[in-house]
């Protein structure tokens, strides 16, 4: 079931009506269970297709139940490793062929990655007595909650439980306007921005692949690569953030508040700040369940205060490498993990070096300067867009080329992306400074007319793109992860 479709509209309408009714807790859980089951079933044609993911959910519940009941320290790591291995087998990571034979037909495992995070979170928190094992229907609802099943956000179980059990606040006209505005913005990002970015990326890739297979080096190759990379970066943000706006807006109407997943990531001041703003619930999950435990374990072994920042660099590399590999099963995602790990490590080491070289007060003053922010932000976005090449490049169409030549093309493309980012950043900064000055003397009526005109322009763009694309929304990118 596509998130921008008539069936999802009907499901959302049923959720808004059903969850707004004054029902007891069990009845609300049953409503969510039915809605989530319908959404889940839309991705599977037969019960047999759904058995692997249902079995994974059942195994997870058994593990959580036993971790709570059995007070043996080895039980938790045993189940964490077992569940992770089962996940890797179902996703058919090539490395699993060394342990167990792979099936010829890939398993259909939509939403499995987000279910893994929820199960591991419950395992660890139940073992540490931070929460208790949920009842069966609450657990299934948590794993299959239809707005977050294929896309996240990754919500902690206690927060999820509180949201679905609490009595919804009275829906005011301001609440309706805010929710509809988010839904409208989501559709705009997906149907207009993402669609146009996908089309641009497709056109440029058709020109790029023949250039990559040429034996002679051409500067135009780097130009095509830079445009394709920037178009994909726009697409993945508009696609993902757009769907987040859509489901958060729908759930606001239903009286359930989902956690935010984006906070203007393309305005981030550095690479680590970027990942504190992009897919925030995923970053927070990895920080809580991988980075922090790893950092604590290393500081116990190495207690030197001088080495502490460098231990942080190692923890950042491991965390971001695992995060990158999580996105896919092929060798390209290993490269993606290396890109993310190196980016985080270099960022952290640079911060440590600069603070020691010029002193912390001077460093804090430097990062506040606009030129440094623009340069740092541009380098961050260029690096991110370059790393995303691992997600869309087709090695077969690209042909065979030397690593040296690939390095030249990639570096030149990175420089072009940085210059493009600097120009865009300066333009955006100047516009945001000038706009409040230009409108500060406007009356409330003029501002209202301006908002209406802006909404009208958005509606015009959406209608025209819908007509041009045959009303087909781009597929949700993160569903593949």
C-alpha positions in Angstrom: 0.0 0.0 0.0 1.6 3.3 -1.1 1.5 6.1 1.5 0.1 8.5 -1.1 -2.8 6.5 -2.4 -6.6 6.1 -2.0 -6.4 2.9 0.1 -4.0 4.7 2.5 -6.3 7.7 2.6 -9.2 5.4 3.6 -7.0 3.6 6.2 -5.9 7.0 7.6 -9.5 8.2 7.8 -10.5 5.0 9.6 -7.6 5.6 12.1 -8.6 9.2 12.7 -12.2 8.2 13.4 -11.4 5.0 15.3 -8.7 6.5 17.6 -10.8 9.6 18.3 -13.7 7.5 19.7 -13.9 7.3 23.6 -12.8 3.6 23.7 -11.2 1.7 26.6 -7.5 0.8 26.3 -8.0 -2.7 25.0 -10.5 -1.6 22.4 -7.9 1.1 21.2 -5.3 -1.6 21.0 -7.7 -3.8 18.9 -8.4 -0.8 16.5 -4.6 -0.3 16.0 -4.1 -4.1 15.6 -6.8 -4.3 12.8 -5.5 -1.1 11.0 -1.9 -2.3 11.2 -2.8 -5.8 10.1 -4.6 -4.4 7.0 -1.6 -2.3 6.2 0.8 -5.2 6.8 -1.3 -7.6 4.6 -1.2 -5.2 1.7 2.5 -6.0 1.2 2.0 -9.8 1.1 -0.1 -11.8 -1.3 -0.1 -15.1 0.7 0.3 -16.1 4.3 3.4 -18.1 3.3 5.1 -14.9 2.1 4.5 -13.3 5.5 5.7 -16.2 7.6 9.4 -15.3 7.8 8.7 -11.8 9.2 5.9 -13.1 11.5 8.3 -15.8 12.7 10.9 -13.1 13.4 8.4 -11.1 15.4 7.4 -14.2 17.4 11.1 -15.1 18.1 11.7 -11.6 19.3 8.8 -11.8 21.7 10.0 -15.1 23.1 13.5 -13.6 23.6 12.1 -10.5 25.4 9.9 -12.7 27.6 12.8 -15.0 28.6 15.2 -12.1 29.2 12.7 -10.8 31.7 12.1 -14.1 33.4 15.6 -15.6 33.4 18.2 -13.8 35.5 21.3 -15.0 33.8 23.7 -12.4 32.3 24.6 -14.5 29.3 20.9 -14.6 28.1 20.9 -11.0 26.8 24.0 -11.2 24.6 22.9 -14.6 23.4 19.5 -13.4 22.2 21.0 -10.1 20.8 23.4 -12.1 18.6 20.8 -14.7 17.6 18.2 -12.1 16.6 20.9 -10.2 14.6 22.0 -13.3 12.8 18.4 -14.3 11.9 17.9 -10.7 10.6 21.0 -11.0 8.5 19.9 -14.4 7.2 16.4 -13.1 6.3 17.9 -10.0 4.5 20.4 -12.5 2.8 23.6 -10.7 3.6 26.3 -12.6 1.6 28.4 -13.3 4.7 25.6 -15.5 6.1 26.3 -18.0 3.4 29.4 -19.0 5.4 27.2 -20.1 8.3 23.9 -21.3 6.6 22.8 -22.0 3.1 20.8 -19.2 1.4 17.5 -19.7 -0.3 17.2 -19.2 -4.1 14.1 -17.0 -3.6 14.7 -13.8 -1.5 12.4 -13.4 1.5 9.9 -10.6 1.4 10.9 -8.6 4.4 9.4 -5.1 4.1 9.8 -3.3 7.4 12.2 -5.9 8.9 14.9 -3.4 9.7 12.7 -1.2 11.8 11.3 -4.3 13.6 14.8 -5.3 14.4 15.5 -2.0 16.1 12.3 -2.2 18.1 13.0 -5.8 19.3 16.6 -5.0 20.3 15.5 -1.9 22.1 13.0 -3.9 24.1 15.5 -6.7 24.8 18.1 -4.4 26.2 15.7 -2.2 28.2 13.7 -5.2 29.6 17.0 -6.9 30.6 18.1 -3.6 32.3 14.7 -3.3 34.1 14.1 0.0 32.3 10.8 -1.3 31.0 8.7 -4.4 31.3 7.8 -7.0 28.7 4.7 -5.8 26.9 1.6 -7.9 26.5 1.3 -9.8 23.2 -1.1 -7.4 21.4 0.9 -4.4 22.6 4.1 -5.9 21.3 2.6 -6.8 17.9 1.1 -3.3 17.6 4.5 -1.8 18.4 6.2 -3.9 15.7 3.6 -3.4 13.0 2.3 0.1 13.8 1.1 1.0 10.3 2.3 4.7 10.1 5.9 3.7 11.1 6.1 0.2 9.6 8.0 0.9 6.5 9.4 4.3 7.3 10.0 4.7 11.0 10.3 6.8 13.1 11.8 4.5 15.6 9.9 5.2 18.8 10.7 3.8 22.3 8.1 1.4 23.5 7.2 3.3 26.7 6.6 6.4 24.6 4.5 4.4 22.1 2.5 2.8 24.9 1.7 6.2 26.5 0.6 7.7 23.1 -1.8 4.9 22.2 -3.2 4.6 25.7 -3.8 8.2 26.5 -7.0 10.0 25.9 -6.6 12.2 22.8 -6.7 16.0 23.4 -9.6 17.9 22.0 -9.0 18.7 18.3 -9.0 22.4 17.7 -9.1 24.4 14.5 -5.4 25.3 15.0 -4.6 21.6 15.4 -6.4 20.7 12.2 -4.7 23.5 10.3 -1.2 22.5 11.6 -1.8 18.8 10.7 -3.2 19.5 7.3 -0.3 21.9 6.6 2.1 19.0 7.4 0.2 16.6 5.2 0.2 19.2 2.4 3.9 19.9 2.8 4.6 16.1 2.7 2.6 15.7 -0.6 4.4 18.7 -2.0 7.9 17.3 -1.2 7.0 13.8 -2.5 4.9 14.6 -5.5 6.8 17.7 -6.7 10.3 18.0 -5.3 11.1 14.3 -5.2 9.5 13.6 -8.6 11.4 16.4 -10.3 14.7 15.3 -8.6 14.1 11.7 -9.7 13.5 12.8 -13.3 16.6 15.0 -13.3 18.7 12.2 -11.8 17.5 9.7 -14.4 18.3 12.0 -17.3 21.8 12.9 -16.0 22.6 9.2 -15.3 21.9 8.3 -18.9 24.6 10.7 -19.9 26.9 9.8 -17.0 27.2 6.0 -17.5 28.6 6.2 -21.1 31.2 8.7 -19.8 32.2 6.5 -17.0 33.0 3.6 -19.4 35.3 5.8 -21.5 39.0 5.2 -21.3 40.0 8.9 -21.6 39.4 11.3 -18.7 36.9 14.1 -19.3 35.9 16.9 -17.0 32.3 16.6 -18.1 32.2 13.2 -16.4 32.7 14.9 -13.0 30.0 17.5 -13.9 27.5 14.8 -14.7 28.4 13.0 -11.5 28.0 16.1 -9.4 24.6 16.9 -10.9 23.4 13.3 -10.4 24.7 13.2 -6.9 23.1 16.5 -5.9 19.8 15.5 -7.5 19.7 12.2 -5.6 20.5 14.1 -2.4 17.5 16.3 -3.0 15.4 13.3 -3.9 16.2 11.3 -0.8 15.5 14.2 1.5 12.3 15.2 -0.2 11.1 11.6 -0.4 11.9 10.7 3.2 11.0 14.0 4.9 7.9 14.3 2.8 6.6 10.9 3.9 7.5 11.8 7.5 5.4 15.0 7.3 2.5 13.0 5.8 2.3 10.3 8.5 3.0 12.7 11.4 0.2 14.9 10.1 -2.2 12.0 9.8 -1.4 10.8 13.3 -1.8 14.3 14.7 -5.4 14.2 13.5 -5.8 10.8 15.1 -4.5 12.2 18.4 -1.1 10.4 18.4 2.2 12.3 18.4 5.0 10.6 16.5 8.6 11.7 17.2 10.2 14.0 14.7 12.8 12.5 12.3 14.2 15.6 10.6 15.4 19.0 11.8 16.6 20.9 8.7 19.6 18.6 8.1 20.8 20.5 5.1 21.5 23.4 7.3 23.8 21.4 9.6 27.1 23.0 10.6 29.2 19.8 10.2 28.9 16.0 9.6 28.1 15.0 13.1 25.6 17.8 13.4 24.0 16.5 10.2 23.4 13.1 11.6 21.9 14.7 14.7 19.3 16.2 12.4 18.8 13.5 9.7 16.8 10.4 10.5 17.1 11.5 14.2 15.4 8.5 15.7 17.8 6.1 13.9 20.8 8.2 15.0 19.5 8.3 18.6 19.0 4.5 18.5 22.6 3.9 17.4 23.8 6.4 20.0 22.0 4.7 22.8 22.5 1.0 21.9 25.9 1.0 20.1 27.9 4.2 20.5 27.4 4.8 24.3 28.0 1.1 25.3 31.0 0.9 23.1 32.4 4.2 24.5 31.8 3.0 28.1 33.6 -0.3 27.4 36.6 1.4 25.8 36.9 4.0 28.7 37.0 1.1 31.2 39.9 -0.4 29.4 41.7 2.8 28.6 41.2 5.4 31.4 43.4 8.1 30.0 41.7 11.4 29.8 44.1 12.5 27.0 43.0 9.6 24.8 39.3 10.0 25.5 38.5 12.2 22.4 40.4 9.7 20.2 38.4 6.8 21.7 35.3 8.8 20.7 36.6 8.9 17.1 36.9 5.1 17.1 33.4 4.7 18.5 32.0 7.1 15.9 33.7 5.1 13.1 32.2 1.8 14.3 28.8 3.2 14.8 28.5 4.9 11.5 30.1 2.0 9.7 27.4 -0.3 11.1 24.7 2.2 10.3 25.9 2.3 6.6 26.1 -1.5 6.3 22.5 -1.7 7.7 21.2 0.1 4.6 21.9 -2.9 2.3 23.4 -6.2 1.6 25.8 -5.6 -1.3 29.5 -4.6 -1.3 28.5 -1.0 -2.2 26.9 -0.6 1.2 30.2 -1.6 2.9 31.7 1.3 1.0 28.8 3.5 2.2 29.5 2.5 5.7 33.2 3.3 5.3 32.2 6.7 3.9 30.0 7.4 6.9 32.6 6.1 9.4 35.4 8.1 7.9 33.3 11.2 7.7 32.3 11.0 11.4 35.9 10.2 12.4 37.5 13.0 10.4 34.9 15.5 11.8 35.7 14.5 15.4 39.5 14.5 14.9 39.3 17.9 13.3 37.3 19.3 16.2 39.8 17.9 18.7 42.8 19.2 16.7 41.4 22.6 16.2 40.4 23.1 19.8 43.9 22.1 20.9 45.7 24.1 18.2 43.9 27.5 18.7 42.3 27.0 22.1 38.7 26.3 23.0 37.6 30.0 23.2 39.0 30.8 19.8 37.5 27.6 18.3 34.1 28.5 19.7 34.4 32.0 18.1 35.6 30.5 14.8 32.6 28.2 14.4 30.2 31.1 14.9 31.6 33.0 11.9 29.4 32.8 8.8 32.2 32.0 6.3 33.3 29.1 8.4 29.8 27.8 8.8 29.1 28.1 5.0 32.4 26.3 4.2 31.8 23.6 6.8 28.1 23.1 5.8 29.1 22.9 2.1 31.8 20.3 2.7 29.4 18.3 4.8 26.7 18.2 2.2 29.2 17.5 -0.6 30.6 14.6 1.4 27.1 13.3 2.1 26.0 13.5 -1.5 29.2 11.8 -2.6 28.6 8.9 -0.1 25.1 8.5 -1.4 26.5 7.5 -4.8 26.9 4.1 -3.2 23.1 3.9 -3.0 22.3 4.6 -6.6 25.3 3.8 -8.8 24.8 0.8 -11.1 28.2 -1.0 -11.4 27.1 -2.9 -14.4 26.0 0.2 -16.4 29.1 2.1 -15.1 31.4 -0.4 -16.7 34.9 -1.2 -15.5 37.3 1.7 -14.7 40.5 2.1 -12.7 40.3 3.2 -9.0 42.7 6.0 -9.8 40.4 7.4 -12.5 37.4 7.0 -10.2 39.3 8.9 -7.5 39.9 11.8 -9.9 36.3 11.9 -11.0 35.0 11.7 -7.5 37.3 14.4 -6.1 36.5 16.8 -9.0 32.8 16.1 -8.5 33.2 16.7 -4.7 34.8 20.1 -5.4 32.0 21.1 -7.8 29.4 20.0 -5.2 31.2 22.1 -2.5 31.2 25.2 -4.7 27.5 24.6 -5.5 26.8 24.2 -1.8 28.6 27.5 -1.0 26.6 29.4 -3.6 23.3 27.9 -2.4 24.2 28.6 1.2 25.2 32.2 0.7 22.0 32.8 -1.4 19.8 31.1 1.3 21.5 33.1 4.1 21.0 36.4 2.3 17.4 35.6 1.5 16.5 34.7 5.1 18.1 37.9 6.4 16.3 40.1 3.8 12.9 38.5 4.0 12.0 39.5 7.6 13.2 43.1 6.9 11.0 43.3 3.8 7.9 42.0 5.5 8.3 43.6 9.0 5.9 46.5 8.1 3.3 44.2 6.5 -0.1 44.1 8.1 -1.6 40.9 9.4 -3.9 40.9 6.4 -1.0 41.2 3.9 0.8 38.3 5.7 -2.3 36.2 5.5 -2.7 36.9 1.8 1.0 36.0 1.3 0.4 32.6 3.0 -2.7 32.0 0.9 -0.7 32.9 -2.3 2.1 30.5 -1.2 -0.4 27.7 -0.6 -2.0 28.4 -3.9 1.4 28.2 -5.7 2.1 24.9 -3.9 -1.3 23.5 -5.0 -0.6 24.6 -8.6 2.7 22.8 -8.6 1.2 19.7 -7.1 -1.7 19.5 -9.6 0.6 20.0 -12.5 3.1 17.4 -11.4 0.2 15.0 -10.7 -1.0 15.5 -14.3 2.4 15.2 -15.8 3.3 12.0 -13.9 0.0 10.3 -14.1 -0.7 10.7 -10.4 1.9 8.1 -9.4 4.0 9.0 -6.3 7.7 8.1 -6.3 8.3 4.9 -4.4 9.4 5.4 -0.8 13.2 5.0 -0.9 13.7 3.8 2.7 11.3 1.0 2.2 14.2 -0.9 0.5 16.3 -0.5 3.6 
